[in-house]
Amino acid sequence: MKKTDSRRADAAPAICFALAACLAVSTTILSLPTAVVGQESEDGDGEEAGLTSSLISGLEWRNIGPALTSGRVADIAVDPTDASTWYVAAASGGVWKTENAGTSWRPVFDRYGSYSIGALAIDPSNHLVVWVGTGENNGQRSVGYGDGVYKSLDGGGSFENVGLENSEHIGMIRIHPENPDVVYGRRRGSRPVPYHRWGRDVGARPRDR
């Protein structure tokens, strides 16, 4: 009688569940555009009805991932002149931009020094000026650090590092409402000493600075 590898047997349910989940998400995503594009108007003139409130009324918000440490969104900035244009900072995944209110996304920070992002800001007087603070703004056991503050003059088309290269974590960026040449950044500092070392090695809990 042929023996069954117990490790393969144990892994089979998990693999099947993962494949089923991927298939379900893919089917949902693929079926919606087909219904929207293929639907004809009620008068039968052959014109596309487009996206209507009745068509999407049955849809509910649901989390489709990613989960755990890869799913942290650190900050969101919305273009003050176009509510459909957003920039999203991922704590461990760069900066993403959408120009159609989240229907599609593209990465705009992959060619620069840090994948970990902590803060975003758009100049209220010039929507093409985008500020990025690198290094995630969460203090935990495993964090990604950055290499300073970046500035874009063309709506995320390109960025330049403008300073604070050794800050490691930028937790906030604020632009002066009357003078956009004045920009404030909260430098969180290097990663705090782990919890189990507080009081034993350093005597006190480190403070943000």
C-alpha positions in Angstrom: 0.0 0.0 0.0 1.4 3.3 -1.0 2.1 5.8 1.8 0.7 9.3 1.7 3.1 12.1 2.6 1.5 13.6 5.7 3.0 17.1 5.0 1.3 17.1 1.6 -2.0 15.9 3.0 -1.9 18.7 5.7 -1.1 21.4 3.1 -3.7 20.3 0.6 -6.7 22.1 2.4 -4.8 25.3 2.7 -3.7 25.3 -0.9 -7.3 24.6 -2.1 -8.6 27.4 0.1 -6.1 29.9 -1.3 -6.9 28.9 -4.9 -10.6 29.1 -4.2 -10.2 32.6 -2.7 -8.1 33.9 -5.6 -10.7 32.5 -8.1 -13.6 34.1 -6.3 -11.9 37.5 -6.2 -10.9 37.2 -9.9 -14.4 36.2 -10.9 -15.9 39.1 -9.0 -13.5 41.6 -10.5 -13.9 40.3 -14.1 -17.7 40.0 -14.0 -18.5 43.6 -13.0 -16.9 45.4 -16.0 -18.6 42.9 -18.3 -22.0 43.7 -16.8 -21.3 47.5 -16.9 -20.0 47.6 -20.4 -22.4 45.0 -21.9 -25.6 46.3 -20.5 -27.9 48.1 -23.0 -30.3 50.8 -22.2 -33.9 49.9 -21.4 -35.3 51.5 -24.6 -33.4 48.9 -26.7 -31.5 51.5 -28.7 -28.2 49.6 -28.2 -26.4 52.3 -26.3 -24.5 51.4 -23.2 -26.3 52.4 -20.0 -23.0 52.8 -18.0 -22.6 52.5 -14.3 -25.8 53.3 -12.4 -26.7 53.3 -8.7 -29.2 50.4 -9.2 -26.4 48.3 -10.8 -24.1 48.6 -7.9 -26.7 48.7 -5.1 -26.1 45.1 -4.2 -22.4 45.5 -3.7 -21.0 45.7 -0.2 -17.6 46.8 1.1 -15.3 43.9 1.8 -11.7 43.4 2.6 -9.9 41.5 -0.3 -6.3 42.0 1.1 -3.5 42.1 1.4 -3.4 41.2 5.0 -1.0 41.2 8.0 2.2 43.3 7.7 1.9 44.0 4.0 -1.5 45.7 4.3 -0.6 48.9 6.3 -1.7 52.2 4.7 0.3 55.0 6.4 -1.3 58.1 4.7 -3.6 59.3 2.0 -3.5 62.6 0.1 -6.3 63.8 -2.2 -5.7 66.4 -5.0 -7.4 69.6 -3.9 -8.4 70.3 -7.5 -9.6 66.8 -8.5 -11.2 64.5 -6.0 -10.6 61.5 -8.3 -6.8 61.8 -7.9 -5.3 60.3 -4.8 -1.9 59.4 -3.5 -1.6 56.5 -1.0 1.4 55.7 1.1 2.0 52.1 1.9 4.1 51.5 5.1 6.0 48.8 3.2 5.1 49.3 -0.4 5.9 52.7 -1.8 3.5 55.4 -3.1 0.5 54.6 -5.3 -1.5 57.0 -7.4 -5.0 56.8 -8.9 -6.6 59.3 -11.2 -10.0 57.6 -11.4 -11.1 57.4 -7.7 -9.4 54.0 -7.1 -10.5 52.1 -10.2 -6.9 51.6 -11.2 -3.6 52.3 -9.5 0.1 52.7 -10.5 3.2 53.0 -8.4 5.1 56.3 -8.6 7.9 55.8 -6.1 9.6 52.5 -7.1 12.8 54.1 -8.5 13.8 55.9 -5.2 15.6 55.1 -2.0 12.9 53.8 0.2 10.0 51.4 -0.1 8.7 52.4 3.4 6.5 55.5 3.5 5.2 57.4 6.5 3.6 60.6 5.3 2.2 62.4 2.2 1.2 66.0 1.5 0.0 68.0 -1.5 0.6 71.7 -1.8 -2.8 73.4 -1.5 -1.7 76.1 -3.8 -0.2 73.9 -6.5 -1.6 70.4 -6.8 1.5 69.2 -8.8 3.7 69.6 -5.8 3.7 66.4 -3.8 5.8 65.8 -0.6 6.7 62.3 0.6 8.1 61.4 4.0 9.8 58.1 4.0 10.0 55.6 6.8 6.8 54.2 8.2 5.1 56.1 11.1 4.4 53.0 13.2 6.7 51.9 16.1 6.6 48.2 16.4 8.8 45.1 16.4 9.4 45.1 12.7 9.5 48.4 10.8 10.8 49.8 7.6 13.0 52.9 7.7 13.4 55.6 5.1 16.0 58.0 3.8 14.4 61.4 4.2 11.9 63.7 2.5 11.2 63.8 -1.2 9.5 66.4 -3.3 7.8 66.1 -6.7 7.0 69.1 -9.0 5.1 67.2 -11.6 2.4 65.3 -9.8 4.4 62.3 -8.9 6.2 61.9 -12.3 9.6 62.3 -10.6 10.9 63.0 -7.1 14.0 64.6 -5.5 15.3 64.0 -2.1 15.3 67.3 -0.3 16.8 66.4 3.1 16.6 64.7 6.4 18.3 61.6 5.0 19.1 60.2 8.4 15.7 60.7 10.0 14.6 57.1 9.4 10.9 57.9 10.1 8.8 60.9 9.0 5.5 60.7 10.8 3.8 63.9 9.4 4.3 66.7 6.8 2.3 70.0 6.9 2.5 72.8 4.4 2.0 76.4 5.5 -1.4 77.5 4.2 -0.2 81.0 3.2 3.4 80.3 2.3 4.0 77.0 0.6 7.8 77.5 0.8 7.4 76.7 4.6 7.0 73.0 5.2 6.9 71.3 8.6 7.9 67.7 9.1 7.7 65.5 12.2 10.8 63.5 12.5 10.0 60.5 14.6 13.6 59.4 15.0 15.2 56.0 15.0 13.4 52.9 16.1 12.8 52.8 19.8 14.5 50.3 22.0 12.4 47.1 22.3 9.9 46.9 25.1 11.8 44.2 27.0 14.9 46.5 27.3 13.1 49.5 28.7 14.1 50.1 32.3 16.8 47.4 32.2 19.3 48.9 29.7 18.3 52.5 29.2 16.3 53.3 32.4 13.4 55.0 30.7 11.1 54.8 27.7 12.6 56.6 24.7 10.6 59.6 23.5 9.7 60.7 20.0 11.7 63.6 18.8 
